[in-house]
Amino acid sequence: MAIQNLNLNDVYTHVKVRFTIPIIRLPAGFHLPLPEYQTTGAAGMDLSARIPDPVNIEPGDRHLVPCGFSLAIPPGYEGQIRPRSGLANRYGVTVLNAPGTIDSDYRGEVQVLLINHGRDTFVIEPDMRIAQLVVSPVSQVVWDTVDVLPKTDRDDGGFGHTGT
């Protein structure tokens, strides 16, 4: 098969896990579309600013931006709020607590904490795509208190121990 005619669907077996998540549009975002994937291979759904008027974020400042919906993530999963790479690259704007976590028992409005690391004022426009939502499985651990941990080659080597 020639490289220029290569179809990834012929090479890879695609396994997609799909499930339904209940979502409520809040009044401020009722008329707007739900978060959605922008491409067929996207891991994250774009989140939009559900604000009535533009909001300025000065360099070094942060702003909590509502997204206009609440959801019910199933137990065993979390929602991860991640930056949009284009905003970070072009303007230095990112999610401050990236990735932000939406726990499965949270039912409030989804909001994004943006920070402006850039040099110029950044303007959030109403309905602007500001972040991504990735839904991922999570594990919860049970601690096993012991007197000694198993040895490794690294052992307690920490910050910078493998070089620069």
Residue pairs with C-beta under 8 A, 6 or more apart in sequence:
1 10
19 74
21 71
21 72
21 73
21 74
21 135
22 71
22 72
23 34
23 69
23 70
23 71
23 72
24 69
24 70
24 71
25 32
25 34
25 68
25 69
26 50
26 66
26 68
26 69
26 70
26 109
28 50
28 51
28 52
28 66
28 68
29 48
29 50
29 66
29 67
29 68
29 69
30 68
32 48
32 50
32 68
32 127
34 69
35 45
35 46
35 47
35 48
35 67
35 69
35 133
36 45
36 46
37 44
37 45
37 46
38 46
43 132
43 134
44 82
44 132
44 133
44 134
45 132
45 133
45 134
46 84
46 129
46 131
46 132
46 133
47 67
47 81
47 110
47 112
47 129
47 130
47 131
47 132
47 133
48 67
48 68
48 127
48 128
48 129
48 130
49 55
49 65
49 66
49 67
49 112
49 124
49 125
49 126
49 127
49 128
49 130
50 66
50 67
50 68
50 69
50 126
50 127
51 65
51 66
51 124
51 126
52 126
53 126
54 123
54 124
54 125
54 126
55 63
55 65
55 123
55 124
56 121
56 122
56 123
56 124
57 63
57 93
57 114
57 115
57 116
57 121
57 122
57 123
57 124
58 116
58 121
59 116
59 117
59 118
59 119
59 120
59 121
60 115
60 116
60 117
61 115
61 116
62 96
62 113
62 114
62 115
62 116
63 113
63 114
63 124
64 111
64 112
64 113
64 114
65 111
65 112
65 113
65 114
65 124
65 130
66 109
66 110
66 111
67 109
67 110
67 111
67 112
68 109
69 109
69 110
70 107
70 108
70 109
70 110
71 79
71 102
71 110
72 104
72 107
73 79
73 102
73 103
73 104
73 106
73 135
74 104
75 104
76 104
76 137
76 138
77 104
77 135
77 136
77 137
77 138
78 101
78 102
78 103
78 104
78 135
78 136
78 138
79 101
79 102
79 110
79 133
79 134
79 135
80 99
80 100
80 101
80 102
80 133
80 134
80 135
80 136
81 95
81 98
81 99
81 100
81 101
81 102
81 110
81 112
81 131
81 132
81 133
82 95
82 98
82 99
82 100
82 131
82 132
82 133
82 134
83 93
83 94
83 95
83 98
83 131
83 132
84 129
84 130
84 131
84 132
87 93
87 94
87 130
88 94
91 116
91 118
91 120
91 122
92 116
92 117
92 118
92 119
92 122
93 114
93 115
93 116
93 117
93 118
93 122
94 114
94 115
94 117
95 112
95 113
95 114
95 115
95 131
96 113
96 114
96 115
97 113
99 134
100 112
100 113
102 110
102 133
110 133
112 130
112 131
114 124
114 130
114 131
116 122
124 130
154 161
